[in-house]
Amino acid sequence: MKDLALYGVDCAKKYGASYADIRIIHAKNEGISIRNGQVGGIDRSETLGFGIRVIVDGAWGFAASSRVEKKEIEKTAKLACDTARASASLKLKSVKLADEPVYDEKWQTPYIIDPFKVPLEEKLSLLSKIDEVLRKSDKIKVAHSWMDFFYEHQYLAISSGTFIDQTLMRSAAGYSATAVDKGEVQRRSYPSSHGGIAKTAGYEIIRGSDLLENAERIRDEAVALLTAEPCPSGQYDTIIDGTQLALQIHESCGHAAELDRVLGSEANYAGTSFLTLDKLNKLKYGSKIVNLVIDGTIPGGLATVGFDDEGVRAGRYYLVKNGLFVGYKTNRELAHIVGEKRSRGCCRADGYSNLPMIRQNNLSLLPGDWDFNALLEDTPGGVYMVNNKSWSIDQQRQNFQFGCEIAYEILPGGKLGKIYKNPTYQSNTVQFWNSCDAICNEDWWRLWGVLNCGKGQPPQTAEMSHGAAPARFRKLTIGIAR
């Protein structure tokens, strides 16, 4: 494959490219599900193909093919160059790429057990056991348990001389129980509603998980929610669990800090961003304890790689430091706009047939110094919310409302009291993060995966993780749902 990748770069240069890269990708996916005691699906797919990206006369061109052979590579390289040349006739300014060192490296996701070699019978057995527990109540009308595995082997060659051989592996599993009675519908998921347990790792994370052990509790909570009181409305000190904060970070921080969205080149899919360039190093994004960091190197993160799809080595960078907004997610093309000499390594594509674009990396809220039980004790009369159920955020990533699956009354002495159904909260991004006055410590911090973040037109999906621990937000407006 290396010879074919280098040949692709040479062909692009022959047809006039001042810059060229080629990604040859072999990918596999396996999805398995059990629904109400029946196999809901066993989906397996495998693809092989390549995409060539070039700059000719200062403009981008791209073309892709599923036929990985020399004749097709040359034809595709010519098409990419012809496309760039046509685009150059309409360009406003020439593409400028940030420098990146030349690499010749091999990188692989650390894992122990290849999930694609684990017998299907073992996977179905675990899902069936979970399903059996979930359906032991006649009020559970939908029990859904699932697993998903992904493998990608990419060969990236760049005209600068870089060649990267990179293999990625991801495993994920989770389940949900939906209870129905007298017109009321309630759902509980485990361990989270977006991604379950999902990491760049092998099947060992599933064999070592507590999925089965929590199925009875999740079932009983779904049933109990049917007759629970609605969440109270008003301004309450609210502790939000890491499962929900992960999506909050994703929507109000992650997308807002994508530089292409800020500049308006990403607008049709979910809007632009309020984080305009004048706010860099000036906006008090959150309280002083709020620190948000992108990290492509953190073990287990779904966006943890050796290099992004532009050959930029993964790194760690602050977006918000001690409450101050200090950085964007960038690629090699846009880094110079915010005065940076190198990309932050946030450029990825969905497979071989799509152009790389700025994507969310692993983005985390750094842990604080509170023990969770001490935080509960310090928040009498408050509410504790867990696990996302719904979300809505405006086209500038400012005003939002989130719904959770379950909430708990916080009693004096740090005890959790009765449960509430249909809890929601609403705020705007800056007000919300400035109201954060306590974050639990690293003992309560973990990564939560997002498996299907959408962006771009034509749309692409990508994966990333968001680390969070339970955190408290003062006088948060809650209880908008019925």
Long-range contacts (C-beta under 8 A, 24 or more apart in sequence): 1-68, 1-155, 2-155, 2-157, 2-163, 2-165, 4-50, 4-68, 4-69, 4-70, 4-73, 4-155, 5-50, 5-155, 5-156, 5-157, 5-163, 6-157, 6-163, 7-70, 7-73, 7-74, 8-50, 8-52, 8-73, 8-76, 8-77, 8-157, 9-157, 9-158, 9-159, 11-73, 11-74, 11-77, 11-78, 12-52, 12-54, 12-77, 12-80, 12-81, 12-159, 13-159, 14-77, 15-56, 15-77, 15-78, 15-81, 15-82, 16-56, 16-57, 16-81, 16-85, 17-54, 17-55, 17-56, 17-61, 17-77, 17-80, 17-81, 17-84, 17-159, 18-55, 18-56, 19-54, 19-55, 19-95, 19-97, 19-158, 19-159, 19-160, 20-52, 20-53, 20-54, 20-55, 20-77, 20-80, 20-158, 20-159, 21-52, 21-53, 21-156, 21-157, 21-158, 21-159, 21-310, 21-311, 22-50, 22-51, 22-52, 22-53, 22-73, 22-77, 22-156, 22-157, 23-50, 23-51, 23-154, 23-155, 23-156, 23-309, 23-349, 23-352, 24-48, 24-49, 24-50, 24-68, 24-154, 24-155, 24-352, 25-49, 25-50, 25-51, 25-152, 25-153, 25-154, 25-155, 25-351, 25-352, 26-152, 26-153, 27-150, 27-151, 27-152, 27-153, 27-351, 27-352, 28-116, 28-149, 28-150, 28-151, 28-152, 29-148, 29-149, 29-150, 29-151, 30-115, 30-116, 30-147, 30-148, 30-149, 31-146, 31-147, 31-148, 31-149, 32-120, 32-123, 32-124, 32-127, 32-146, 32-147, 32-148, 33-127, 33-144, 33-145, 33-146, 33-147, 34-124, 34-127, 34-128, 34-130, 34-131, 34-143, 34-144, 34-145, 34-146, 35-131, 35-142, 35-143, 35-144, 36-131, 36-135, 36-142, 36-143, 36-144, 37-128, 37-131, 37-132, 37-135, 37-143, 39-124, 40-144, 40-146, 42-120, 47-351, 47-352, 49-351, 49-352, 49-353, 50-76, 50-352, 51-349, 51-352, 51-353, 51-354, 51-355, 52-76, 52-77, 52-80, 53-80, 53-355, 53-356, 54-80, 54-81, 54-84, 55-84, 55-95, 55-97, 56-81, 56-84, 56-85, 56-88, 57-84, 57-85, 57-88, 57-91, 57-94, 58-88, 58-91, 58-93, 58-94, 58-95, 59-84, 59-85, 59-87, 59-88, 59-91, 59-94, 59-95, 60-84, 60-87, 60-95, 60-355, 61-85, 61-86, 61-87, 62-355, 64-352, 64-353, 64-354, 66-352, 66-353, 95-333, 96-333, 96-336, 97-332, 97-333, 98-332, 98-333, 98-335, 98-336, 98-340, 98-341, 98-342, 98-343, 99-341, 99-342, 100-160, 100-162, 100-310, 100-311, 100-312, 100-313, 100-332, 100-342, 100-343, 101-313, 102-160, 102-161, 102-162, 103-162, 103-163, 103-164, 103-307, 103-311, 103-313, 104-161, 104-162, 104-163, 104-164, 105-164, 105-165, 105-306, 105-307, 106-164, 106-165, 106-166, 107-164, 107-165, 107-166, 107-167, 107-305, 107-306, 107-307, 108-166, 108-167, 108-168, 108-169, 108-306, 109-167, 109-168, 109-169, 109-170, 109-200, 109-201, 109-304, 110-201, 110-299, 111-169, 111-171, 111-200, 111-201, 111-202, 111-204, 112-201, 112-202, 112-204, 113-202, 113-203, 113-204, 113-207, 114-169, 114-202, 114-203, 115-149, 115-169, 115-171, 115-202, 115-203, 115-206, 116-149, 116-151, 118-203, 123-147, 126-206, 126-211, 126-212, 127-175, 129-212, 129-215, 130-175, 130-211, 130-212, 130-215, 131-175, 133-212, 133-215, 133-216, 133-219, 134-175, 134-177, 134-215, 134-218, 134-219, 136-216, 136-219, 137-179, 137-219, 137-220, 137-223, 139-179, 139-180, 139-181, 139-222, 139-223, 139-226, 140-177, 140-178, 140-179, 140-219, 140-222, 140-223, 141-178, 141-179, 141-180, 142-176, 142-177, 142-178, 143-175, 143-176, 143-177, 143-178, 144-175, 144-176, 144-177, 144-178, 145-173, 145-174, 145-175, 146-173, 146-174, 146-175, 146-196, 147-171, 147-172, 147-173, 147-206, 148-172, 148-173, 148-198, 148-451, 149-203, 154-309, 156-307, 156-309, 156-311, 158-310, 158-311, 160-311, 162-311, 164-306, 164-307, 164-311, 166-305, 166-306, 166-307, 168-200, 168-305, 169-200, 169-201, 169-202, 170-198, 170-199, 170-200, 170-201, 170-302, 170-463, 171-198, 171-199, 171-201, 171-202, 171-203, 171-205, 171-206, 172-196, 172-197, 172-198, 172-199, 172-449, 172-451, 173-197, 173-198, 173-206, 173-209, 173-211, 174-198, 174-211, 175-211, 175-215, 175-218, 176-218, 177-218, 177-219, 177-222, 178-222, 179-222, 179-223, 179-225, 179-226, 180-226, 181-226, 182-226, 184-226, 184-227, 186-222, 186-223, 186-225, 186-226, 186-405, 186-421, 187-222, 187-389, 187-405, 188-218, 188-219, 188-221, 188-222, 188-225, 188-387, 188-405, 188-406, 189-218, 189-387, 189-405, 190-214, 190-215, 190-218, 191-243, 192-243, 192-246, 192-387, 192-388, 192-448, 192-449, 193-243, 193-387, 193-388, 193-389, 193-405, 194-246, 194-247, 194-388, 194-448, 194-449, 194-450, 194-451, 195-302, 195-448, 195-449, 195-450, 195-451, 196-449, 197-449, 198-302, 198-449, 198-451, 198-463, 198-465, 199-300, 199-301, 199-302, 199-447, 199-449, 199-465, 200-300, 200-301, 200-302, 200-304, 201-300, 221-406, 221-419, 224-419, 225-405, 225-406, 225-419, 225-421, 226-421, 228-418, 228-419, 228-420, 228-421, 229-418, 229-420, 229-421, 230-420, 230-421, 230-422, 230-479, 230-481, 230-482, 231-383, 231-407, 231-420, 231-421, 231-422, 231-423, 231-424, 231-478, 231-479, 231-481, 232-383, 232-420, 232-478, 232-479, 233-478, 233-479, 233-480, 234-477, 234-478, 234-479, 235-475, 235-476, 235-477, 235-478, 236-381, 236-382, 236-383, 236-475, 236-476, 236-478, 236-479, 237-379, 237-381, 237-382, 237-383, 237-472, 237-473, 237-474, 237-475, 237-476, 238-382, 238-383, 238-384, 238-385, 238-425, 238-472, 238-473, 238-476, 238-478, 239-375, 239-376, 239-379, 239-382, 239-383, 239-384, 239-385, 239-410, 239-470, 239-471, 239-472, 239-473, 240-384, 240-385, 240-425, 240-470, 240-471, 240-472, 240-473, 241-384, 241-385, 241-386, 241-387, 241-470, 242-444, 242-445, 242-446, 242-448, 242-467, 242-468, 242-469, 242-470, 243-386, 243-387, 243-388, 243-448, 244-385, 244-386, 244-387, 244-388, 244-402, 244-404, 245-365, 245-466, 245-468, 245-469, 245-470, 245-471, 246-388, 246-448, 246-450, 246-465, 246-466, 246-467, 246-468, 247-388, 247-391, 247-402, 247-450, 247-466, 248-402, 248-432, 249-292, 249-363, 249-364, 249-365, 249-466, 249-468, 250-360, 250-363, 250-450, 250-453, 250-464, 250-466, 251-391, 251-393, 251-397, 251-400, 252-393, 252-397, 252-400, 252-429, 252-432, 252-433, 253-292, 253-319, 253-320, 253-363, 253-429, 253-433, 254-329, 254-360, 254-363, 254-464, 254-466, 255-360, 255-397, 256-397, 256-429, 257-319, 257-327, 257-328, 257-329, 258-328, 258-329, 258-346, 258-358, 258-359, 258-360, 259-328, 259-329, 259-330, 259-331, 259-334, 259-337, 259-338, 259-358, 260-331, 260-334, 260-357, 260-358, 261-358, 262-328, 263-334, 263-337, 266-357, 266-358, 266-455, 266-456, 268-457, 269-454, 269-455, 269-456, 269-457, 269-459, 270-395, 270-454, 270-455, 271-394, 271-395, 271-396, 271-397, 272-395, 272-396, 273-396, 273-397, 274-396, 274-397, 274-398, 274-429, 275-325, 275-328, 275-397, 277-337, 277-338, 279-325, 280-325, 280-326, 280-327, 280-328, 280-338, 281-324, 281-325, 281-326, 282-324, 282-325, 283-324, 283-325, 283-430, 284-323, 284-324, 284-325, 284-430, 284-434, 285-320, 285-323, 285-324, 285-325, 285-429, 285-430, 285-433, 285-434, 286-320, 286-323, 286-430, 286-433, 286-434, 286-436, 287-323, 287-433, 287-434, 287-435, 287-436, 287-437, 288-322, 288-323, 289-322, 289-323, 289-368, 289-436, 289-437, 289-438, 289-439, 290-320, 290-322, 290-323, 290-365, 290-433, 290-436, 290-439, 291-318, 291-320, 291-321, 291-322, 291-365, 291-366, 292-318, 292-319, 292-320, 292-363, 292-364, 292-365, 292-366, 293-317, 293-318, 293-319, 293-363, 293-364, 293-366, 294-319, 294-329, 294-344, 294-346, 294-361, 294-362, 294-363, 295-361, 295-362, 295-363, 295-364, 296-345, 296-361, 296-362, 298-362, 298-364, 298-447, 298-465, 298-467, 300-447, 300-465, 301-362, 301-447, 301-464, 301-465, 302-362, 302-449, 302-450, 302-451, 302-463, 302-464, 302-465, 303-348, 303-359, 303-360, 303-361, 303-362, 303-462, 303-463, 303-464, 303-465, 304-362, 304-465, 307-345, 308-343, 308-345, 308-346, 308-347, 308-348, 308-356, 309-347, 309-348, 309-349, 309-356, 310-343, 310-345, 310-347, 310-356, 312-342, 312-343, 312-344, 312-345, 312-347, 313-345, 314-345, 315-344, 315-345, 317-344, 319-363, 320-433, 323-433, 323-434, 329-358, 329-359, 329-360, 329-361, 330-358, 331-356, 331-357, 331-358, 334-358, 348-462, 349-460, 350-460, 350-461, 350-462, 354-456, 354-458, 354-460, 357-455, 357-456, 357-460, 359-453, 359-455, 359-462, 359-464, 360-450, 360-453, 360-462, 360-464, 361-464, 362-447, 362-464, 362-465, 362-466, 362-467, 363-464, 363-466, 364-447, 364-465, 364-466, 364-467, 364-468, 365-439, 365-466, 365-467, 365-468, 365-469, 365-471, 366-439, 366-467, 367-439, 367-440, 367-441, 367-442, 367-444, 367-445, 367-469, 368-438, 368-439, 368-440, 368-441, 368-469, 368-471, 369-439, 369-441, 370-438, 370-439, 370-440, 370-441, 371-440, 371-441, 371-443, 371-444, 372-440, 372-444, 372-469, 372-470, 373-414, 374-414, 375-438, 375-440, 375-470, 375-472, 376-410, 376-414, 376-415, 376-416, 377-413, 377-414, 378-414, 378-438, 379-410, 379-472, 380-410, 380-411, 380-412, 380-413, 381-410, 381-412, 382-410, 382-472, 383-407, 383-408, 383-409, 383-410, 383-420, 383-423, 383-478, 384-408, 384-410, 384-416, 384-470, 385-423, 385-425, 385-478, 390-424, 397-429, 398-428, 398-429, 398-430, 399-426, 399-427, 399-428, 400-426, 400-427, 400-428, 400-429, 400-432, 401-425, 401-426, 401-480, 402-426, 403-481, 422-481, 422-482, 423-478, 423-479, 423-481, 424-478, 424-479, 424-480, 424-481, 425-476, 425-477, 425-478, 425-480, 426-477, 426-478, 426-480, 427-473, 427-476, 427-477, 432-473, 432-476, 435-473, 435-474, 435-475, 435-476, 436-471, 436-472, 436-473, 437-472, 437-473, 437-474, 438-471, 438-472, 439-469, 439-470, 439-471, 439-472, 440-469, 440-470, 440-471, 441-469, 442-469, 444-469, 444-470, 445-469
